[in-house]
Amino acid sequence: MIAITRTPHPKERPIIFENIFKPGYSPDIETYIAHGGYEQAKKALSMTPEEILNAVKASNLRGRGGAAFPTGVKWSFIKREDRKPQ
């Protein structure tokens, strides 16, 4: 078992690794799954492409480019039948 000993910065808010600094947390896959890992992936696999697109739009997720373009809007430009951008 590998222990993570670093403590987060007071202004740091880990999202993906929110449990990594908790005592006894180990970075192995079993611990990750025991703490709810992959639950959102399971949810996404049960959703239709339209439901995923609507969830991304509702999240207001933005691109990392200078314009911060909404990711859900960008994804909506892709023709489903072509499976590639226009």
C-alpha positions as semicolon CSV with decimal commas, in nm:
position;residue;x (nm);y (nm);z (nm)
1;M;0,000;0,000;0,000
2;I;0,131;0,344;-0,096
3;A;0,035;0,624;0,139
4;I;-0,012;0,980;0,017
5;T;0,149;1,204;0,276
6;R;0,121;1,546;0,113
7;T;-0,145;1,774;0,253
8;P;-0,341;1,993;0,013
9;H;-0,299;2,367;-0,002
10;P;-0,577;2,544;0,198
11;K;-0,721;2,687;-0,127
12;E;-0,688;2,358;-0,317
13;R;-1,015;2,179;-0,386
14;P;-0,941;1,839;-0,537
15;I;-1,235;1,709;-0,734
16;I;-1,117;1,391;-0,903
17;F;-0,889;1,299;-0,612
18;E;-1,111;1,431;-0,334
19;N;-1,037;1,132;-0,108
20;I;-0,664;1,100;-0,175
21;F;-0,554;1,300;0,130
22;K;-0,781;1,120;0,376
23;P;-0,605;0,899;0,631
24;G;-0,587;0,537;0,520
25;Y;-0,666;0,613;0,157
26;S;-0,459;0,409;-0,084
27;P;-0,424;0,491;-0,455
28;D;-0,511;0,138;-0,565
29;I;-0,816;0,057;-0,778
30;E;-0,999;-0,132;-0,502
31;T;-0,988;0,171;-0,271
32;Y;-1,096;0,400;-0,554
33;I;-1,399;0,180;-0,630
34;A;-1,483;0,145;-0,258
35;H;-1,500;0,526;-0,236
36;G;-1,743;0,555;-0,529
37;G;-1,499;0,550;-0,817
38;Y;-1,652;0,486;-1,160
39;E;-2,007;0,557;-1,040
40;Q;-2,044;0,847;-1,283
41;A;-1,898;0,634;-1,563
42;K;-2,160;0,367;-1,491
43;K;-2,428;0,635;-1,499
44;A;-2,302;0,773;-1,832
45;L;-2,300;0,426;-1,987
46;S;-2,669;0,390;-1,904
47;M;-2,759;0,725;-2,066
48;T;-2,844;0,802;-2,427
49;P;-2,615;1,035;-2,623
50;E;-2,883;1,306;-2,601
51;E;-2,902;1,271;-2,222
52;I;-2,523;1,302;-2,196
53;L;-2,524;1,608;-2,422
54;N;-2,799;1,770;-2,214
55;A;-2,610;1,694;-1,891
56;V;-2,292;1,853;-2,030
57;K;-2,490;2,157;-2,145
58;A;-2,657;2,188;-1,802
59;S;-2,319;2,164;-1,628
60;N;-2,202;2,481;-1,804
61;L;-1,866;2,314;-1,866
62;R;-1,643;2,547;-2,068
63;G;-1,354;2,491;-2,304
64;R;-1,003;2,584;-2,198
65;G;-0,943;2,812;-2,496
66;G;-0,946;3,186;-2,460
67;A;-1,314;3,216;-2,549
68;A;-1,429;2,958;-2,290
69;F;-1,682;2,823;-2,540
70;P;-1,951;2,598;-2,385
71;T;-1,853;2,233;-2,431
72;G;-2,213;2,111;-2,463
73;V;-2,277;2,354;-2,747
74;K;-1,957;2,244;-2,920
75;W;-2,057;1,879;-2,886
76;S;-2,399;1,955;-3,035
77;F;-2,230;2,056;-3,362
78;I;-2,123;1,697;-3,424
79;K;-2,354;1,505;-3,658
80;R;-2,436;1,175;-3,487
81;E;-2,465;0,987;-3,814
82;D;-2,118;1,099;-3,934
83;R;-1,949;1,054;-3,596
84;K;-1,707;1,336;-3,677
85;P;-1,716;1,718;-3,655
86;Q;-1,867;1,925;-3,934
